[in-house]
Amino acid sequence: MADKSAFELSRIYAKGWSAGKGHPVDLPPETLEATVAALNPYEASDERERWTLGFRDALRRNEEMASRGSRHKRVPVPTPIPPSGE
């Protein structure tokens, strides 16, 4: 199989990211490895590696966002008051 272009590999990374974005972050390592192996649709090693990298980066981002959420309060955005008919 011909080498994939940088663009094609970036699309594969994005597919891995999308798969990992909504995945739970609290999986034990052995379960995570099995999950990654089962979900990865690629057979070629460079494609599998790129997809896995995207998946893991999304999980890492999920962890960061979860930890930020516990440190920061959400501040409600004030609702604008419509102008009166006067």
JOVENTA-V233508 format. One record per residue. N is the residue number from 1. RES is the residue in three letters. PHI is phi in degrees with one decimal (none if undefined). Layout:
BEGIN
N_RES_PHI / N_RES_PHI
END
This chain:
BEGIN
1_MET_none / 2_ALA_-69.1 / 3_ASP_-62.6 / 4_LYS_-78.7 / 5_SER_-74.0 / 6_ALA_-58.9 / 7_PHE_-64.0 / 8_GLU_-61.6 / 9_LEU_-67.6 / 10_SER_-67.5 / 11_ARG_-69.2 / 12_ILE_-66.4 / 13_TYR_-57.5 / 14_ALA_-62.1 / 15_LYS_-65.4 / 16_GLY_-64.5 / 17_TRP_-59.8 / 18_SER_-60.3 / 19_ALA_-67.3 / 20_GLY_-82.5 / 21_LYS_-57.5 / 22_GLY_-99.4 / 23_HIS_-89.2 / 24_PRO_-63.4 / 25_VAL_-96.2 / 26_ASP_-99.6 / 27_LEU_-82.1 / 28_PRO_-64.1 / 29_PRO_-52.9 / 30_GLU_-67.9 / 31_THR_-70.4 / 32_LEU_-62.5 / 33_GLU_-59.8 / 34_ALA_-65.8 / 35_THR_-64.4 / 36_VAL_-59.8 / 37_ALA_-62.6 / 38_ALA_-73.3 / 39_LEU_-83.2 / 40_ASN_-68.3 / 41_PRO_-84.9 / 42_TYR_-98.5 / 43_GLU_-106.2 / 44_ALA_-68.7 / 45_SER_-62.0 / 46_ASP_-65.8 / 47_GLU_-70.1 / 48_ARG_-61.0 / 49_GLU_-64.0 / 50_ARG_-67.9 / 51_TRP_-62.8 / 52_THR_-62.0 / 53_LEU_-60.4 / 54_GLY_-61.5 / 55_PHE_-61.2 / 56_ARG_-67.0 / 57_ASP_-64.0 / 58_ALA_-66.0 / 59_LEU_-62.1 / 60_ARG_-61.4 / 61_ARG_-65.2 / 62_ASN_-59.1 / 63_GLU_-63.4 / 64_GLU_-61.5 / 65_MET_-66.3 / 66_ALA_-65.3 / 67_SER_-71.9 / 68_ARG_-66.6 / 69_GLY_-62.8 / 70_SER_-79.7 / 71_ARG_-95.5 / 72_HIS_-116.1 / 73_LYS_-83.6 / 74_ARG_-84.8 / 75_VAL_-102.6 / 76_PRO_-66.9 / 77_VAL_-83.9 / 78_PRO_-63.1 / 79_THR_-80.8 / 80_PRO_-64.9 / 81_ILE_-89.0 / 82_PRO_-65.7 / 83_PRO_-65.2 / 84_SER_-77.5 / 85_GLY_-81.0 / 86_GLU_-80.2
END
